[in-house]
Amino acid sequence: MYAPPIQRLIAELSRLPGIGQRTAQRLAFHILRESDEDATALAAAIREVKEKIGTCEICFNLAEGPRCRICLDDRRDPKVICVVEEFGDIIPMERTHEFHGRYHVLGGALSPIDGVDPEDIRLAELYRRVTGDEVTEVVIATNPTTTGEATALHIADELHHVAPDVTVTRLASGLPVGGDLEYADEVTLGRAFAGRRRL
């Protein structure tokens, strides 16, 4: 239907997460309508990020250079580590302005069905950090999914063995602010009850 270069662009765009065939077509047509300068700037930005951005040697967050900005920040508390599945999970954590420690990006969650075993994510690196540094607390902030919960339990169990003096905590979960009880599912409501606190 389209010239081969357009078909190739649509095919490449449709490989992006959350982008279907129609959205890929709209994006491709938008790029074609853009000026040469804007299209070139987009291509250059993609090339630059692939060439210059890697992972932090300490926490595996995105970094330009050997260490990320968070690990380079002396104001952050190195004794508290927050464990997340992907580097995209750090952004909402930072928006809260509540966490002042450092992070550890696993690069996924345990899922034997999908062939993701403990060796496939950065668990060994986490255990080395916890036993090697003066870490006092590990906050497990994996997603509240089946794989996230399994990963959290696995990490907690292992940390109790390799670093028994380290406090292991899990992010609380429950009802969202502004939500109605009528629409809450049983698991969410159950966790809200389990995590209730004194006022």
PyMOL CGO cylinders between C-alpha atoms (Angstrom):
from pymol import cmd
from pymol.cgo import CYLINDER

trace = [
    CYLINDER, 0.00, 0.00, 0.00, 2.83, 2.43, 0.88, 0.3, 1, 1, 1, 1, 1, 1,
    CYLINDER, 2.83, 2.43, 0.88, 6.34, 2.88, -0.45, 0.3, 1, 1, 1, 1, 1, 1,
    CYLINDER, 6.34, 2.88, -0.45, 8.87, 0.54, 1.22, 0.3, 1, 1, 1, 1, 1, 1,
    CYLINDER, 8.87, 0.54, 1.22, 10.51, 3.30, 3.35, 0.3, 1, 1, 1, 1, 1, 1,
    CYLINDER, 10.51, 3.30, 3.35, 7.11, 4.24, 4.81, 0.3, 1, 1, 1, 1, 1, 1,
    CYLINDER, 7.11, 4.24, 4.81, 6.23, 0.59, 5.43, 0.3, 1, 1, 1, 1, 1, 1,
    CYLINDER, 6.23, 0.59, 5.43, 9.55, 0.10, 7.20, 0.3, 1, 1, 1, 1, 1, 1,
    CYLINDER, 9.55, 0.10, 7.20, 8.98, 3.18, 9.41, 0.3, 1, 1, 1, 1, 1, 1,
    CYLINDER, 8.98, 3.18, 9.41, 5.47, 1.98, 10.32, 0.3, 1, 1, 1, 1, 1, 1,
    CYLINDER, 5.47, 1.98, 10.32, 6.81, -1.51, 11.08, 0.3, 1, 1, 1, 1, 1, 1,
    CYLINDER, 6.81, -1.51, 11.08, 9.57, -0.11, 13.34, 0.3, 1, 1, 1, 1, 1, 1,
    CYLINDER, 9.57, -0.11, 13.34, 7.19, 2.24, 15.17, 0.3, 1, 1, 1, 1, 1, 1,
    CYLINDER, 7.19, 2.24, 15.17, 4.67, -0.55, 15.74, 0.3, 1, 1, 1, 1, 1, 1,
    CYLINDER, 4.67, -0.55, 15.74, 7.35, -2.51, 17.61, 0.3, 1, 1, 1, 1, 1, 1,
    CYLINDER, 7.35, -2.51, 17.61, 7.31, 0.12, 20.38, 0.3, 1, 1, 1, 1, 1, 1,
    CYLINDER, 7.31, 0.12, 20.38, 5.32, -0.84, 23.49, 0.3, 1, 1, 1, 1, 1, 1,
    CYLINDER, 5.32, -0.84, 23.49, 1.73, 0.37, 23.43, 0.3, 1, 1, 1, 1, 1, 1,
    CYLINDER, 1.73, 0.37, 23.43, 1.90, 1.32, 19.75, 0.3, 1, 1, 1, 1, 1, 1,
    CYLINDER, 1.90, 1.32, 19.75, -0.43, -0.58, 17.45, 0.3, 1, 1, 1, 1, 1, 1,
    CYLINDER, -0.43, -0.58, 17.45, -0.58, -0.54, 13.66, 0.3, 1, 1, 1, 1, 1, 1,
    CYLINDER, -0.58, -0.54, 13.66, -2.90, 2.48, 13.42, 0.3, 1, 1, 1, 1, 1, 1,
    CYLINDER, -2.90, 2.48, 13.42, -0.95, 4.56, 15.91, 0.3, 1, 1, 1, 1, 1, 1,
    CYLINDER, -0.95, 4.56, 15.91, 2.27, 3.65, 14.09, 0.3, 1, 1, 1, 1, 1, 1,
    CYLINDER, 2.27, 3.65, 14.09, 0.73, 4.88, 10.85, 0.3, 1, 1, 1, 1, 1, 1,
    CYLINDER, 0.73, 4.88, 10.85, -0.35, 8.17, 12.46, 0.3, 1, 1, 1, 1, 1, 1,
    CYLINDER, -0.35, 8.17, 12.46, 3.13, 8.67, 13.90, 0.3, 1, 1, 1, 1, 1, 1,
    CYLINDER, 3.13, 8.67, 13.90, 4.76, 7.87, 10.56, 0.3, 1, 1, 1, 1, 1, 1,
    CYLINDER, 4.76, 7.87, 10.56, 2.53, 10.37, 8.75, 0.3, 1, 1, 1, 1, 1, 1,
    CYLINDER, 2.53, 10.37, 8.75, 3.26, 12.97, 11.44, 0.3, 1, 1, 1, 1, 1, 1,
    CYLINDER, 3.26, 12.97, 11.44, 7.00, 12.46, 10.94, 0.3, 1, 1, 1, 1, 1, 1,
    CYLINDER, 7.00, 12.46, 10.94, 6.54, 12.84, 7.18, 0.3, 1, 1, 1, 1, 1, 1,
    CYLINDER, 6.54, 12.84, 7.18, 4.69, 16.16, 7.71, 0.3, 1, 1, 1, 1, 1, 1,
    CYLINDER, 4.69, 16.16, 7.71, 7.44, 17.46, 10.02, 0.3, 1, 1, 1, 1, 1, 1,
    CYLINDER, 7.44, 17.46, 10.02, 10.18, 19.68, 8.67, 0.3, 1, 1, 1, 1, 1, 1,
    CYLINDER, 10.18, 19.68, 8.67, 13.48, 18.07, 7.74, 0.3, 1, 1, 1, 1, 1, 1,
    CYLINDER, 13.48, 18.07, 7.74, 15.09, 19.75, 10.78, 0.3, 1, 1, 1, 1, 1, 1,
    CYLINDER, 15.09, 19.75, 10.78, 12.54, 18.30, 13.21, 0.3, 1, 1, 1, 1, 1, 1,
    CYLINDER, 12.54, 18.30, 13.21, 12.74, 14.80, 11.72, 0.3, 1, 1, 1, 1, 1, 1,
    CYLINDER, 12.74, 14.80, 11.72, 16.54, 14.94, 11.79, 0.3, 1, 1, 1, 1, 1, 1,
    CYLINDER, 16.54, 14.94, 11.79, 16.48, 16.16, 15.41, 0.3, 1, 1, 1, 1, 1, 1,
    CYLINDER, 16.48, 16.16, 15.41, 14.30, 13.17, 16.38, 0.3, 1, 1, 1, 1, 1, 1,
    CYLINDER, 14.30, 13.17, 16.38, 16.64, 10.74, 14.61, 0.3, 1, 1, 1, 1, 1, 1,
    CYLINDER, 16.64, 10.74, 14.61, 19.68, 12.41, 16.25, 0.3, 1, 1, 1, 1, 1, 1,
    CYLINDER, 19.68, 12.41, 16.25, 18.09, 12.22, 19.71, 0.3, 1, 1, 1, 1, 1, 1,
    CYLINDER, 18.09, 12.22, 19.71, 17.44, 8.49, 19.28, 0.3, 1, 1, 1, 1, 1, 1,
    CYLINDER, 17.44, 8.49, 19.28, 20.99, 7.91, 18.06, 0.3, 1, 1, 1, 1, 1, 1,
    CYLINDER, 20.99, 7.91, 18.06, 22.49, 10.00, 20.90, 0.3, 1, 1, 1, 1, 1, 1,
    CYLINDER, 22.49, 10.00, 20.90, 20.56, 8.21, 23.65, 0.3, 1, 1, 1, 1, 1, 1,
    CYLINDER, 20.56, 8.21, 23.65, 21.63, 4.82, 22.29, 0.3, 1, 1, 1, 1, 1, 1,
    CYLINDER, 21.63, 4.82, 22.29, 25.28, 5.93, 22.08, 0.3, 1, 1, 1, 1, 1, 1,
    CYLINDER, 25.28, 5.93, 22.08, 25.63, 7.83, 25.38, 0.3, 1, 1, 1, 1, 1, 1,
    CYLINDER, 25.63, 7.83, 25.38, 23.24, 6.26, 27.87, 0.3, 1, 1, 1, 1, 1, 1,
    CYLINDER, 23.24, 6.26, 27.87, 24.15, 3.08, 29.72, 0.3, 1, 1, 1, 1, 1, 1,
    CYLINDER, 24.15, 3.08, 29.72, 23.51, 1.72, 33.19, 0.3, 1, 1, 1, 1, 1, 1,
    CYLINDER, 23.51, 1.72, 33.19, 24.98, 2.85, 36.50, 0.3, 1, 1, 1, 1, 1, 1,
    CYLINDER, 24.98, 2.85, 36.50, 27.72, 0.54, 37.77, 0.3, 1, 1, 1, 1, 1, 1,
    CYLINDER, 27.72, 0.54, 37.77, 26.23, 0.66, 41.28, 0.3, 1, 1, 1, 1, 1, 1,
    CYLINDER, 26.23, 0.66, 41.28, 22.43, 0.65, 41.01, 0.3, 1, 1, 1, 1, 1, 1,
    CYLINDER, 22.43, 0.65, 41.01, 21.82, -0.12, 37.30, 0.3, 1, 1, 1, 1, 1, 1,
    CYLINDER, 21.82, -0.12, 37.30, 19.72, 3.01, 36.78, 0.3, 1, 1, 1, 1, 1, 1,
    CYLINDER, 19.72, 3.01, 36.78, 20.14, 4.86, 33.49, 0.3, 1, 1, 1, 1, 1, 1,
    CYLINDER, 20.14, 4.86, 33.49, 23.35, 6.87, 33.46, 0.3, 1, 1, 1, 1, 1, 1,
    CYLINDER, 23.35, 6.87, 33.46, 25.49, 8.98, 31.20, 0.3, 1, 1, 1, 1, 1, 1,
    CYLINDER, 25.49, 8.98, 31.20, 28.84, 7.74, 32.37, 0.3, 1, 1, 1, 1, 1, 1,
    CYLINDER, 28.84, 7.74, 32.37, 29.73, 5.10, 34.96, 0.3, 1, 1, 1, 1, 1, 1,
    CYLINDER, 29.73, 5.10, 34.96, 27.36, 6.37, 37.69, 0.3, 1, 1, 1, 1, 1, 1,
    CYLINDER, 27.36, 6.37, 37.69, 23.87, 7.84, 37.70, 0.3, 1, 1, 1, 1, 1, 1,
    CYLINDER, 23.87, 7.84, 37.70, 22.98, 11.22, 39.22, 0.3, 1, 1, 1, 1, 1, 1,
    CYLINDER, 22.98, 11.22, 39.22, 21.38, 9.62, 42.26, 0.3, 1, 1, 1, 1, 1, 1,
    CYLINDER, 21.38, 9.62, 42.26, 24.46, 7.56, 43.16, 0.3, 1, 1, 1, 1, 1, 1,
    CYLINDER, 24.46, 7.56, 43.16, 26.65, 10.66, 42.64, 0.3, 1, 1, 1, 1, 1, 1,
    CYLINDER, 26.65, 10.66, 42.64, 24.47, 12.75, 44.98, 0.3, 1, 1, 1, 1, 1, 1,
    CYLINDER, 24.47, 12.75, 44.98, 26.19, 12.97, 48.39, 0.3, 1, 1, 1, 1, 1, 1,
    CYLINDER, 26.19, 12.97, 48.39, 22.91, 14.05, 50.02, 0.3, 1, 1, 1, 1, 1, 1,
    CYLINDER, 22.91, 14.05, 50.02, 21.36, 10.63, 49.38, 0.3, 1, 1, 1, 1, 1, 1,
    CYLINDER, 21.36, 10.63, 49.38, 21.49, 8.08, 52.21, 0.3, 1, 1, 1, 1, 1, 1,
    CYLINDER, 21.49, 8.08, 52.21, 23.59, 5.09, 51.06, 0.3, 1, 1, 1, 1, 1, 1,
    CYLINDER, 23.59, 5.09, 51.06, 22.35, 3.02, 54.01, 0.3, 1, 1, 1, 1, 1, 1,
    CYLINDER, 22.35, 3.02, 54.01, 18.84, 2.70, 52.57, 0.3, 1, 1, 1, 1, 1, 1,
    CYLINDER, 18.84, 2.70, 52.57, 18.27, 0.93, 49.25, 0.3, 1, 1, 1, 1, 1, 1,
    CYLINDER, 18.27, 0.93, 49.25, 14.95, 0.86, 47.39, 0.3, 1, 1, 1, 1, 1, 1,
    CYLINDER, 14.95, 0.86, 47.39, 14.63, -2.14, 45.07, 0.3, 1, 1, 1, 1, 1, 1,
    CYLINDER, 14.63, -2.14, 45.07, 12.59, -1.61, 41.89, 0.3, 1, 1, 1, 1, 1, 1,
    CYLINDER, 12.59, -1.61, 41.89, 11.94, -3.79, 38.85, 0.3, 1, 1, 1, 1, 1, 1,
    CYLINDER, 11.94, -3.79, 38.85, 12.77, -1.31, 36.06, 0.3, 1, 1, 1, 1, 1, 1,
    CYLINDER, 12.77, -1.31, 36.06, 14.45, 2.09, 35.85, 0.3, 1, 1, 1, 1, 1, 1,
    CYLINDER, 14.45, 2.09, 35.85, 11.10, 3.63, 34.86, 0.3, 1, 1, 1, 1, 1, 1,
    CYLINDER, 11.10, 3.63, 34.86, 9.87, 2.82, 38.39, 0.3, 1, 1, 1, 1, 1, 1,
    CYLINDER, 9.87, 2.82, 38.39, 12.33, 5.31, 39.89, 0.3, 1, 1, 1, 1, 1, 1,
    CYLINDER, 12.33, 5.31, 39.89, 10.57, 8.33, 38.33, 0.3, 1, 1, 1, 1, 1, 1,
    CYLINDER, 10.57, 8.33, 38.33, 7.30, 8.05, 40.31, 0.3, 1, 1, 1, 1, 1, 1,
    CYLINDER, 7.30, 8.05, 40.31, 9.31, 7.36, 43.49, 0.3, 1, 1, 1, 1, 1, 1,
    CYLINDER, 9.31, 7.36, 43.49, 11.32, 10.52, 43.01, 0.3, 1, 1, 1, 1, 1, 1,
    CYLINDER, 11.32, 10.52, 43.01, 8.17, 12.57, 42.36, 0.3, 1, 1, 1, 1, 1, 1,
    CYLINDER, 8.17, 12.57, 42.36, 6.97, 11.85, 45.89, 0.3, 1, 1, 1, 1, 1, 1,
    CYLINDER, 6.97, 11.85, 45.89, 10.07, 13.52, 47.43, 0.3, 1, 1, 1, 1, 1, 1,
    CYLINDER, 10.07, 13.52, 47.43, 9.70, 10.98, 50.28, 0.3, 1, 1, 1, 1, 1, 1,
    CYLINDER, 9.70, 10.98, 50.28, 12.61, 8.65, 49.57, 0.3, 1, 1, 1, 1, 1, 1,
    CYLINDER, 12.61, 8.65, 49.57, 16.14, 9.95, 50.16, 0.3, 1, 1, 1, 1, 1, 1,
    CYLINDER, 16.14, 9.95, 50.16, 18.16, 6.75, 49.83, 0.3, 1, 1, 1, 1, 1, 1,
    CYLINDER, 18.16, 6.75, 49.83, 19.53, 5.03, 46.76, 0.3, 1, 1, 1, 1, 1, 1,
    CYLINDER, 19.53, 5.03, 46.76, 18.05, 2.52, 44.35, 0.3, 1, 1, 1, 1, 1, 1,
    CYLINDER, 18.05, 2.52, 44.35, 18.71, -0.90, 42.91, 0.3, 1, 1, 1, 1, 1, 1,
    CYLINDER, 18.71, -0.90, 42.91, 17.17, -1.76, 39.54, 0.3, 1, 1, 1, 1, 1, 1,
    CYLINDER, 17.17, -1.76, 39.54, 16.59, -5.50, 39.11, 0.3, 1, 1, 1, 1, 1, 1,
    CYLINDER, 16.59, -5.50, 39.11, 15.86, -5.41, 35.39, 0.3, 1, 1, 1, 1, 1, 1,
    CYLINDER, 15.86, -5.41, 35.39, 12.70, -7.49, 35.71, 0.3, 1, 1, 1, 1, 1, 1,
    CYLINDER, 12.70, -7.49, 35.71, 10.82, -9.76, 38.08, 0.3, 1, 1, 1, 1, 1, 1,
    CYLINDER, 10.82, -9.76, 38.08, 11.01, -13.47, 38.77, 0.3, 1, 1, 1, 1, 1, 1,
    CYLINDER, 11.01, -13.47, 38.77, 8.73, -15.47, 36.51, 0.3, 1, 1, 1, 1, 1, 1,
    CYLINDER, 8.73, -15.47, 36.51, 9.58, -19.17, 36.06, 0.3, 1, 1, 1, 1, 1, 1,
    CYLINDER, 9.58, -19.17, 36.06, 6.72, -19.52, 33.55, 0.3, 1, 1, 1, 1, 1, 1,
    CYLINDER, 6.72, -19.52, 33.55, 8.41, -16.91, 31.32, 0.3, 1, 1, 1, 1, 1, 1,
    CYLINDER, 8.41, -16.91, 31.32, 11.85, -18.37, 31.99, 0.3, 1, 1, 1, 1, 1, 1,
    CYLINDER, 11.85, -18.37, 31.99, 13.01, -15.53, 34.28, 0.3, 1, 1, 1, 1, 1, 1,
    CYLINDER, 13.01, -15.53, 34.28, 15.04, -17.11, 37.08, 0.3, 1, 1, 1, 1, 1, 1,
    CYLINDER, 15.04, -17.11, 37.08, 17.05, -15.45, 39.91, 0.3, 1, 1, 1, 1, 1, 1,
    CYLINDER, 17.05, -15.45, 39.91, 20.19, -15.50, 37.74, 0.3, 1, 1, 1, 1, 1, 1,
    CYLINDER, 20.19, -15.50, 37.74, 18.41, -13.51, 35.01, 0.3, 1, 1, 1, 1, 1, 1,
    CYLINDER, 18.41, -13.51, 35.01, 17.86, -10.39, 37.13, 0.3, 1, 1, 1, 1, 1, 1,
    CYLINDER, 17.86, -10.39, 37.13, 20.32, -8.43, 39.29, 0.3, 1, 1, 1, 1, 1, 1,
    CYLINDER, 20.32, -8.43, 39.29, 19.76, -10.22, 42.59, 0.3, 1, 1, 1, 1, 1, 1,
    CYLINDER, 19.76, -10.22, 42.59, 23.39, -11.26, 43.14, 0.3, 1, 1, 1, 1, 1, 1,
    CYLINDER, 23.39, -11.26, 43.14, 24.46, -7.63, 42.72, 0.3, 1, 1, 1, 1, 1, 1,
    CYLINDER, 24.46, -7.63, 42.72, 21.86, -6.55, 45.29, 0.3, 1, 1, 1, 1, 1, 1,
    CYLINDER, 21.86, -6.55, 45.29, 23.07, -9.10, 47.85, 0.3, 1, 1, 1, 1, 1, 1,
    CYLINDER, 23.07, -9.10, 47.85, 26.68, -7.98, 47.28, 0.3, 1, 1, 1, 1, 1, 1,
    CYLINDER, 26.68, -7.98, 47.28, 25.68, -4.35, 47.88, 0.3, 1, 1, 1, 1, 1, 1,
    CYLINDER, 25.68, -4.35, 47.88, 23.79, -5.18, 51.05, 0.3, 1, 1, 1, 1, 1, 1,
    CYLINDER, 23.79, -5.18, 51.05, 26.53, -7.34, 52.57, 0.3, 1, 1, 1, 1, 1, 1,
    CYLINDER, 26.53, -7.34, 52.57, 29.41, -5.14, 51.35, 0.3, 1, 1, 1, 1, 1, 1,
    CYLINDER, 29.41, -5.14, 51.35, 28.10, -1.71, 52.35, 0.3, 1, 1, 1, 1, 1, 1,
    CYLINDER, 28.10, -1.71, 52.35, 26.74, -0.46, 55.65, 0.3, 1, 1, 1, 1, 1, 1,
    CYLINDER, 26.74, -0.46, 55.65, 23.13, -0.89, 54.52, 0.3, 1, 1, 1, 1, 1, 1,
    CYLINDER, 23.13, -0.89, 54.52, 20.54, -0.76, 57.31, 0.3, 1, 1, 1, 1, 1, 1,
    CYLINDER, 20.54, -0.76, 57.31, 17.28, -1.06, 55.32, 0.3, 1, 1, 1, 1, 1, 1,
    CYLINDER, 17.28, -1.06, 55.32, 16.14, -2.49, 52.02, 0.3, 1, 1, 1, 1, 1, 1,
    CYLINDER, 16.14, -2.49, 52.02, 12.76, -1.23, 50.78, 0.3, 1, 1, 1, 1, 1, 1,
    CYLINDER, 12.76, -1.23, 50.78, 11.25, -3.66, 48.30, 0.3, 1, 1, 1, 1, 1, 1,
    CYLINDER, 11.25, -3.66, 48.30, 9.19, -1.69, 45.79, 0.3, 1, 1, 1, 1, 1, 1,
    CYLINDER, 9.19, -1.69, 45.79, 8.42, -4.33, 43.19, 0.3, 1, 1, 1, 1, 1, 1,
    CYLINDER, 8.42, -4.33, 43.19, 5.04, -4.10, 41.47, 0.3, 1, 1, 1, 1, 1, 1,
    CYLINDER, 5.04, -4.10, 41.47, 1.98, -5.51, 43.31, 0.3, 1, 1, 1, 1, 1, 1,
    CYLINDER, 1.98, -5.51, 43.31, 1.58, -8.26, 40.71, 0.3, 1, 1, 1, 1, 1, 1,
    CYLINDER, 1.58, -8.26, 40.71, 2.04, -12.01, 41.01, 0.3, 1, 1, 1, 1, 1, 1,
    CYLINDER, 2.04, -12.01, 41.01, 5.60, -11.82, 39.70, 0.3, 1, 1, 1, 1, 1, 1,
    CYLINDER, 5.60, -11.82, 39.70, 6.36, -8.70, 41.76, 0.3, 1, 1, 1, 1, 1, 1,
    CYLINDER, 6.36, -8.70, 41.76, 5.11, -10.36, 44.94, 0.3, 1, 1, 1, 1, 1, 1,
    CYLINDER, 5.11, -10.36, 44.94, 7.08, -13.54, 44.23, 0.3, 1, 1, 1, 1, 1, 1,
    CYLINDER, 7.08, -13.54, 44.23, 10.21, -11.45, 43.65, 0.3, 1, 1, 1, 1, 1, 1,
    CYLINDER, 10.21, -11.45, 43.65, 9.66, -9.50, 46.89, 0.3, 1, 1, 1, 1, 1, 1,
    CYLINDER, 9.66, -9.50, 46.89, 9.24, -12.69, 48.93, 0.3, 1, 1, 1, 1, 1, 1,
    CYLINDER, 9.24, -12.69, 48.93, 12.33, -14.25, 47.33, 0.3, 1, 1, 1, 1, 1, 1,
    CYLINDER, 12.33, -14.25, 47.33, 14.45, -11.15, 48.07, 0.3, 1, 1, 1, 1, 1, 1,
    CYLINDER, 14.45, -11.15, 48.07, 13.19, -10.89, 51.66, 0.3, 1, 1, 1, 1, 1, 1,
    CYLINDER, 13.19, -10.89, 51.66, 13.88, -14.56, 52.33, 0.3, 1, 1, 1, 1, 1, 1,
    CYLINDER, 13.88, -14.56, 52.33, 17.39, -14.37, 50.87, 0.3, 1, 1, 1, 1, 1, 1,
    CYLINDER, 17.39, -14.37, 50.87, 18.23, -11.13, 52.70, 0.3, 1, 1, 1, 1, 1, 1,
    CYLINDER, 18.23, -11.13, 52.70, 17.21, -12.66, 56.04, 0.3, 1, 1, 1, 1, 1, 1,
    CYLINDER, 17.21, -12.66, 56.04, 19.93, -15.27, 55.40, 0.3, 1, 1, 1, 1, 1, 1,
    CYLINDER, 19.93, -15.27, 55.40, 22.74, -13.15, 53.91, 0.3, 1, 1, 1, 1, 1, 1,
    CYLINDER, 22.74, -13.15, 53.91, 22.16, -9.98, 55.97, 0.3, 1, 1, 1, 1, 1, 1,
    CYLINDER, 22.16, -9.98, 55.97, 20.09, -10.77, 59.08, 0.3, 1, 1, 1, 1, 1, 1,
    CYLINDER, 20.09, -10.77, 59.08, 20.76, -7.33, 60.65, 0.3, 1, 1, 1, 1, 1, 1,
    CYLINDER, 20.76, -7.33, 60.65, 19.28, -5.45, 57.68, 0.3, 1, 1, 1, 1, 1, 1,
    CYLINDER, 19.28, -5.45, 57.68, 15.65, -4.37, 57.99, 0.3, 1, 1, 1, 1, 1, 1,
    CYLINDER, 15.65, -4.37, 57.99, 13.58, -5.49, 54.99, 0.3, 1, 1, 1, 1, 1, 1,
    CYLINDER, 13.58, -5.49, 54.99, 10.41, -3.51, 54.30, 0.3, 1, 1, 1, 1, 1, 1,
    CYLINDER, 10.41, -3.51, 54.30, 7.76, -3.56, 51.58, 0.3, 1, 1, 1, 1, 1, 1,
    CYLINDER, 7.76, -3.56, 51.58, 5.84, -0.60, 50.21, 0.3, 1, 1, 1, 1, 1, 1,
    CYLINDER, 5.84, -0.60, 50.21, 2.35, -0.43, 51.67, 0.3, 1, 1, 1, 1, 1, 1,
    CYLINDER, 2.35, -0.43, 51.67, -0.54, -1.00, 49.30, 0.3, 1, 1, 1, 1, 1, 1,
    CYLINDER, -0.54, -1.00, 49.30, -4.23, -0.33, 49.60, 0.3, 1, 1, 1, 1, 1, 1,
    CYLINDER, -4.23, -0.33, 49.60, -6.89, 2.13, 48.56, 0.3, 1, 1, 1, 1, 1, 1,
    CYLINDER, -6.89, 2.13, 48.56, -5.99, 5.04, 46.29, 0.3, 1, 1, 1, 1, 1, 1,
    CYLINDER, -5.99, 5.04, 46.29, -6.71, 8.57, 47.49, 0.3, 1, 1, 1, 1, 1, 1,
    CYLINDER, -6.71, 8.57, 47.49, -10.07, 9.65, 46.12, 0.3, 1, 1, 1, 1, 1, 1,
    CYLINDER, -10.07, 9.65, 46.12, -11.18, 6.06, 45.42, 0.3, 1, 1, 1, 1, 1, 1,
    CYLINDER, -11.18, 6.06, 45.42, -14.54, 4.61, 46.43, 0.3, 1, 1, 1, 1, 1, 1,
    CYLINDER, -14.54, 4.61, 46.43, -14.79, 1.45, 48.54, 0.3, 1, 1, 1, 1, 1, 1,
    CYLINDER, -14.79, 1.45, 48.54, -17.56, 0.27, 46.25, 0.3, 1, 1, 1, 1, 1, 1,
    CYLINDER, -17.56, 0.27, 46.25, -15.11, -0.15, 43.37, 0.3, 1, 1, 1, 1, 1, 1,
    CYLINDER, -15.11, -0.15, 43.37, -12.17, -1.64, 45.30, 0.3, 1, 1, 1, 1, 1, 1,
    CYLINDER, -12.17, -1.64, 45.30, -11.35, -5.28, 44.61, 0.3, 1, 1, 1, 1, 1, 1,
    CYLINDER, -11.35, -5.28, 44.61, -11.03, -7.77, 47.48, 0.3, 1, 1, 1, 1, 1, 1,
    CYLINDER, -11.03, -7.77, 47.48, -7.23, -8.04, 47.33, 0.3, 1, 1, 1, 1, 1, 1,
    CYLINDER, -7.23, -8.04, 47.33, -6.72, -4.27, 47.46, 0.3, 1, 1, 1, 1, 1, 1,
    CYLINDER, -6.72, -4.27, 47.46, -9.25, -3.89, 50.26, 0.3, 1, 1, 1, 1, 1, 1,
    CYLINDER, -9.25, -3.89, 50.26, -7.66, -6.79, 52.16, 0.3, 1, 1, 1, 1, 1, 1,
    CYLINDER, -7.66, -6.79, 52.16, -4.24, -5.14, 51.91, 0.3, 1, 1, 1, 1, 1, 1,
    CYLINDER, -4.24, -5.14, 51.91, -5.70, -1.84, 53.09, 0.3, 1, 1, 1, 1, 1, 1,
    CYLINDER, -5.70, -1.84, 53.09, -7.02, -3.63, 56.18, 0.3, 1, 1, 1, 1, 1, 1,
    CYLINDER, -7.02, -3.63, 56.18, -3.74, -5.45, 56.79, 0.3, 1, 1, 1, 1, 1, 1,
    CYLINDER, -3.74, -5.45, 56.79, -1.75, -2.21, 56.47, 0.3, 1, 1, 1, 1, 1, 1,
    CYLINDER, -1.75, -2.21, 56.47, -4.04, -0.06, 58.61, 0.3, 1, 1, 1, 1, 1, 1,
    CYLINDER, -4.04, -0.06, 58.61, -2.37, 2.27, 61.11, 0.3, 1, 1, 1, 1, 1, 1,
    CYLINDER, -2.37, 2.27, 61.11, -3.33, 4.22, 64.21, 0.3, 1, 1, 1, 1, 1, 1,
    CYLINDER, -3.33, 4.22, 64.21, -4.57, 7.80, 63.72, 0.3, 1, 1, 1, 1, 1, 1,
]
cmd.load_cgo(trace, "trace")
